[in-house]
Amino acid sequence: MADIIITKDDGPRHGRYVARVAGIDAEAELVFTHRGPGLISADHTEAPEAMHGTGAARALVDALIADARATPFHIIPLCPYVRAQYAKHPDWQDVMTVAPGETP
């Protein structure tokens, strides 16, 4: 596993988690939107080709889950990558939710 540093940029409406890996001049990101009190959507996760296989994308989701439990807030997993990870981790049910009108 690569040495991954995660930071969070959070604005009033949108934010993102950013992953940087030592020795790689690129960054991966997980973009989110504040949907209301205690609710965000995980909108998009992207890792450039140079970061594929480093674990950066998974580290971004892990940071999101850890923050959701600590803050706390719930996550609507709109991003296909976050949805796929959620399907593999039923222990994340405490912080995941669905968008109004969707089924799990």
N, CA, C and O of each residue as an XYZ file, in Angstrom:
416
protein
N       0.851     -1.187      0.000
C       0.000      0.000      0.000
C       0.885      1.235      0.000
O       1.873      1.314      0.729
N       0.516      2.173     -0.814
C       1.269      3.413     -0.946
C       1.056      4.299      0.282
O       0.082      4.136      1.018
N       1.977      5.233      0.489
C       1.841      6.228      1.548
C       0.879      7.302      1.052
O       1.244      8.132      0.219
N      -0.367      7.286      1.574
C      -1.437      8.151      1.087
C      -1.761      9.212      2.132
O      -1.953      8.906      3.308
N      -1.817     10.453      1.689
C      -2.211     11.560      2.561
C      -3.568     12.066      2.080
O      -3.739     12.401      0.908
N      -4.536     12.117      3.010
C      -5.883     12.580      2.691
C      -6.112     13.940      3.348
O      -5.821     14.127      4.529
N      -6.634     14.878      2.573
C      -7.052     16.169      3.117
C      -8.513     16.389      2.723
O      -9.043     15.721      1.835
N      -9.144     17.339      3.404
C     -10.546     17.633      3.127
C     -10.698     19.128      2.898
O     -10.256     19.944      3.707
N     -11.330     19.473      1.784
C     -11.702     20.851      1.476
C     -13.217     20.900      1.608
O     -13.923     20.191      0.891
N     -13.728     21.734      2.521
C     -15.162     21.755      2.777
C     -15.697     23.171      2.661
O     -15.254     24.074      3.371
N     -16.642     23.355      1.770
C     -17.282     24.650      1.596
C     -18.706     24.606      2.112
O     -19.148     23.574      2.617
N     -19.434     25.711      1.994
C     -20.791     25.757      2.523
C     -21.762     24.817      1.791
O     -22.729     24.346      2.389
N     -21.517     24.549      0.533
C     -22.428     23.692     -0.257
C     -21.759     22.429     -0.769
O     -22.376     21.365     -0.799
N     -20.493     22.541     -1.175
C     -19.764     21.420     -1.757
C     -18.417     21.263     -1.064
O     -17.937     22.169     -0.382
N     -17.827     20.102     -1.255
C     -16.490     19.861     -0.739
C     -15.866     18.674     -1.435
O     -16.453     18.076     -2.337
N     -14.657     18.343     -0.994
C     -13.994     17.187     -1.571
C     -12.931     16.677     -0.630
O     -12.344     17.433      0.144
N     -12.695     15.390     -0.709
C     -11.554     14.756     -0.074
C     -10.513     14.588     -1.174
O     -10.846     14.228     -2.303
N      -9.262     14.848     -0.843
C      -8.175     14.770     -1.817
C      -7.132     13.792     -1.295
O      -6.742     13.845     -0.129
N      -6.688     12.899     -2.173
C      -5.637     11.942     -1.828
C      -4.395     12.256     -2.644
O      -4.457     12.474     -3.854
N      -3.276     12.274     -1.953
C      -1.975     12.440     -2.611
C      -1.086     11.283     -2.186
O      -1.097     10.855     -1.032
N      -0.324     10.794     -3.140
C       0.576      9.672     -2.897
C       2.002     10.154     -3.129
O       2.303     10.784     -4.143
N       2.869      9.848     -2.178
C       4.279     10.254     -2.286
C       4.867      9.769     -3.606
O       4.707      8.609     -3.984
N       5.544     10.670     -4.295
C       6.222     10.325     -5.536
C       5.357     10.390     -6.778
O       5.850     10.158     -7.882
N       4.069     10.702     -6.624
C       3.167     10.816     -7.777
C       2.655     12.247     -7.838
O       2.078     12.756     -6.877
N       2.874     12.886     -8.981
C       2.462     14.283     -9.154
C       1.043     14.335     -9.705
O       0.820     14.761    -10.838
N       0.086     13.896     -8.889
C      -1.333     13.886     -9.258
C      -2.132     13.764     -7.975
O      -1.572     13.516     -6.907
N      -3.440     13.937     -8.080
C      -4.285     13.767     -6.911
C      -5.579     13.074     -7.311
O      -6.081     13.244     -8.422
N      -6.104     12.290     -6.376
C      -7.420     11.672     -6.536
C      -8.392     12.474     -5.687
O      -7.987     13.131     -4.729
N      -9.678     12.424     -6.035
C     -10.641     13.178     -5.260
C     -11.969     12.454     -5.157
O     -12.346     11.671     -6.028
N     -12.663     12.736     -4.075
C     -14.047     12.322     -3.855
C     -14.817     13.607     -3.586
O     -14.577     14.283     -2.586
N     -15.742     13.942     -4.479
C     -16.494     15.187     -4.404
C     -17.837     14.911     -3.728
O     -18.491     13.906     -4.008
N     -18.240     15.824     -2.827
C     -19.512     15.652     -2.137
C     -20.300     16.955     -2.110
O     -19.756     18.035     -2.340
N     -21.595     16.829     -1.822
C     -22.500     17.971     -1.722
C     -23.254     17.891     -0.396
O     -23.743     16.828     -0.014
N     -23.341     19.011      0.292
C     -24.165     19.098      1.501
C     -25.620     19.136      1.058
O     -26.008     20.012      0.285
N     -26.432     18.192      1.539
C     -27.841     18.082      1.131
C     -28.810     18.576      2.198
O     -30.009     18.679      1.939
N     -28.318     18.876      3.370
C     -29.153     19.326      4.474
C     -28.446     18.991      5.769
O     -27.356     18.420      5.747
N     -29.040     19.331      6.889
C     -28.394     19.036      8.170
C     -28.134     17.534      8.326
O     -29.054     16.720      8.240
N     -26.886     17.191      8.554
C     -26.519     15.799      8.784
C     -26.620     14.898      7.574
O     -26.718     13.681      7.727
N     -26.600     15.462      6.362
C     -26.749     14.661      5.148
C     -25.881     15.220      4.023
O     -25.943     16.408      3.709
N     -25.078     14.355      3.426
C     -24.305     14.726      2.240
C     -24.489     13.647      1.184
O     -24.907     12.530      1.489
N     -24.174     13.989     -0.051
C     -24.120     12.979     -1.105
C     -22.668     12.852     -1.557
O     -21.957     13.843     -1.722
N     -22.255     11.612     -1.750
C     -20.950     11.333     -2.347
C     -21.199     11.301     -3.849
O     -21.792     10.351     -4.361
N     -20.751     12.331     -4.556
C     -21.139     12.540     -5.946
C     -20.221     11.894     -6.977
O     -20.685     11.365     -7.987
N     -18.932     11.938     -6.719
C     -17.986     11.497     -7.758
C     -16.639     11.182     -7.119
O     -16.153     11.924     -6.266
N     -16.050     10.079     -7.543
C     -14.692      9.734     -7.128
C     -13.861      9.544     -8.381
O     -14.291      8.882     -9.326
N     -12.672     10.122     -8.389
C     -11.803      9.991     -9.556
C     -10.358      9.890     -9.111
O      -9.890     10.636     -8.252
N      -9.665      8.937     -9.727
C      -8.232      8.797     -9.510
C      -7.562      8.749    -10.883
O      -7.947      7.938    -11.726
N      -6.575      9.595    -11.120
C      -5.901      9.568    -12.416
C      -5.155      8.252    -12.597
O      -4.842      7.560    -11.628
N      -4.882      7.924    -13.834
C      -4.230      6.656    -14.165
C      -2.947      6.436    -13.368
O      -2.642      5.309    -12.978
N      -2.203      7.500    -13.129
C      -0.936      7.378    -12.386
C      -1.161      6.862    -10.966
O      -0.233      6.358    -10.333
N      -2.394      6.986    -10.465
C      -2.683      6.566     -9.090
C      -3.428      5.236     -9.019
O      -3.693      4.736     -7.926
N      -3.767      4.662    -10.164
C      -4.464      3.378    -10.151
C      -3.605      2.329     -9.453
O      -2.399      2.242     -9.683
N      -4.241      1.542     -8.603
C      -3.537      0.484     -7.889
C      -2.849      0.925     -6.607
O      -2.219      0.108     -5.937
N      -2.956      2.196     -6.253
C      -2.295      2.683     -5.038
C      -3.178      2.575     -3.800
O      -2.688      2.675     -2.675
N      -4.481      2.371     -4.005
C      -5.417      2.355     -2.889
C      -5.950      3.732     -2.545
O      -6.636      3.895     -1.536
N      -5.646      4.720     -3.361
C      -6.050      6.097     -3.065
C      -7.567      6.259     -3.068
O      -8.110      6.906     -2.172
N      -8.260      5.693     -4.044
C      -9.714      5.838     -4.111
C     -10.374      5.216     -2.878
O     -11.277      5.812     -2.291
N      -9.933      4.040     -2.493
C     -10.496      3.389     -1.302
C     -10.181      4.215     -0.047
O     -11.019      4.317      0.849
N      -9.003      4.794      0.021
C      -8.639      5.620      1.174
C      -9.551      6.847      1.276
O      -9.871      7.290      2.379
N      -9.968      7.394      0.138
C     -10.898      8.518      0.141
C     -12.238      8.109      0.752
O     -12.800      8.835      1.571
N     -12.743      6.948      0.350
C     -14.020      6.475      0.885
C     -13.882      6.165      2.371
O     -14.783      6.472      3.152
N     -12.772      5.566      2.768
C     -12.551      5.285      4.190
C     -12.556      6.580      5.014
O     -13.099      6.612      6.119
N     -11.954      7.639      4.481
C     -11.947      8.928      5.182
C     -13.363      9.480      5.303
O     -13.738     10.007      6.351
N     -14.148      9.361      4.240
C     -15.539      9.806      4.256
C     -16.332      9.046      5.324
O     -17.078      9.656      6.090
N     -16.178      7.735      5.377
C     -16.900      6.916      6.354
C     -16.485      7.302      7.777
O     -17.333      7.446      8.657
N     -15.189      7.465      7.994
C     -14.698      7.841      9.330
C     -15.260      9.190      9.761
O     -15.663      9.352     10.913
N     -15.290     10.157      8.851
C     -15.852     11.471      9.175
C     -17.351     11.383      9.462
O     -17.856     12.043     10.370
N     -18.055     10.566      8.682
C     -19.498     10.420      8.879
C     -19.797      9.871     10.270
O     -20.762     10.288     10.911
N     -18.991      8.959     10.723
C     -19.189      8.394     12.063
C     -18.786      9.372     13.157
O     -19.413      9.401     14.216
N     -17.772     10.158     12.928
C     -17.264     11.079     13.951
C     -18.120     12.339     14.081
O     -18.253     12.875     15.182
N     -18.697     12.819     12.990
C     -19.339     14.134     12.989
C     -20.697     14.182     13.672
O     -20.836     15.134     14.439
N     -21.668     13.397     13.560
C     -22.005     12.409     12.536
C     -22.847     13.014     11.404
O     -23.477     14.060     11.557
N     -22.832     12.318     10.272
C     -23.721     12.638      9.160
C     -23.990     11.365      8.382
O     -23.282     10.371      8.541
N     -25.015     11.396      7.539
C     -25.341     10.268      6.673
C     -24.939     10.607      5.239
O     -24.862     11.771      4.848
N     -24.688      9.550      4.474
C     -24.177      9.686      3.108
C     -25.159      9.069      2.123
O     -25.593      7.931      2.299
N     -25.505      9.822      1.090
C     -26.237      9.276     -0.056
C     -25.174      8.890     -1.079
O     -24.506      9.776     -1.611
N     -24.989      7.607     -1.376
C     -23.923      7.188     -2.286
C     -24.342      7.292     -3.760
O     -24.772      6.301     -4.350
N     -24.221      8.472     -4.346
C     -24.557      8.668     -5.755
C     -23.445      8.184     -6.682
O     -23.717      7.739     -7.797
N     -22.222      8.266     -6.238
C     -21.051      7.865     -7.024
C     -21.028      6.342     -7.198
O     -21.176      5.614     -6.217
N     -20.846      5.852     -8.421
C     -20.797      4.406     -8.643
C     -19.696      3.692     -7.839
O     -19.901      2.570     -7.376
N     -18.546      4.329     -7.674
C     -17.468      3.700     -6.907
C     -17.857      3.577     -5.431
O     -17.630      2.536     -4.816
N     -18.436      4.626     -4.868
C     -18.863      4.579     -3.465
C     -19.966      3.536     -3.302
O     -19.967      2.790     -2.323
N     -20.901      3.474     -4.245
C     -21.951      2.451     -4.203
C     -21.352      1.042     -4.215
O     -21.781      0.172     -3.457
N     -20.369      0.829     -5.071
C     -19.736     -0.499     -5.167
C     -19.037     -0.868     -3.864
O     -19.126     -2.009     -3.411
N     -18.347      0.090     -3.263
C     -17.685     -0.176     -1.984
C     -18.708     -0.437     -0.883
O     -18.508     -1.307     -0.036
N     -19.804      0.318     -0.899
C     -20.868      0.139      0.088
C     -21.451     -1.275     -0.006
O     -21.733     -1.901      1.017
N     -21.630     -1.774     -1.226
C     -22.177     -3.123     -1.415
C     -21.272     -4.186     -0.798
O     -21.746     -5.248     -0.395
N     -19.986     -3.906     -0.725
C     -19.016     -4.847     -0.145
C     -18.893     -4.713      1.366
O     -18.277     -5.561      2.011
N     -19.474     -3.654      1.944
C     -19.290     -3.352      3.367
C     -20.628     -3.096      4.064
O     -20.988     -1.945      4.306
N     -21.359     -4.153      4.386
C     -22.638     -3.950      5.082
C     -22.480     -3.260      6.437
O     -23.451     -2.735      6.982
N     -21.268     -3.259      6.978
C     -21.020     -2.574      8.251
C     -21.075     -1.053      8.108
O     -20.988     -0.344      9.111
N     -21.216     -0.543      6.899
C     -21.349      0.897      6.675
C     -22.803      1.357      6.718
O     -23.070      2.545      6.537
N     -23.743      0.456      6.951
C     -25.162      0.818      6.945
C     -25.487      1.920      7.944
O     -26.457      2.654      7.759
N     -24.689      2.043      9.000
C     -24.967      3.072     10.003
C     -24.805      4.488      9.467
O     -25.356      5.425     10.045
N     -24.061      4.667      8.376
C     -23.840      6.012      7.841
C     -24.367      6.206      6.422
O     -24.354      7.327      5.914
N     -24.825      5.149      5.779
C     -25.335      5.258      4.413
C     -26.848      5.351      4.412
O     -27.516      4.792      5.282
N     -27.380      6.057      3.438
C     -28.820      6.185      3.256
C     -29.082      6.282      1.757
O     -28.140      6.319      0.965
N     -30.328      6.323      1.369
C     -30.672      6.465     -0.056
C     -31.316      7.819     -0.281
O     -31.852      8.434      0.641
N     -31.254      8.263     -1.503
C     -31.891      9.529     -1.866
C     -33.400      9.334     -1.868
O     -33.877      8.228     -2.122
N     -34.154     10.380     -1.592
C     -35.612     10.261     -1.642
C     -36.069      9.704     -2.988
O     -35.627     10.162     -4.041
N     -36.943      8.728     -2.945
C     -37.459      8.106     -4.171
C     -36.629      6.951     -4.676
O     -37.051      6.275     -5.615
N     -35.453      6.688     -4.094
C     -34.619      5.560     -4.515
C     -34.856      4.363     -3.622
O     -35.344      4.486     -2.499
N     -34.501      3.209     -4.144
C     -34.509      2.002     -3.321
C     -33.082      1.581     -3.076
O     -32.215      1.824     -3.916
N     -32.815      0.954     -1.942
C     -31.425      0.586     -1.625
C     -30.852     -0.434     -2.584
O     -29.697     -0.835     -2.441
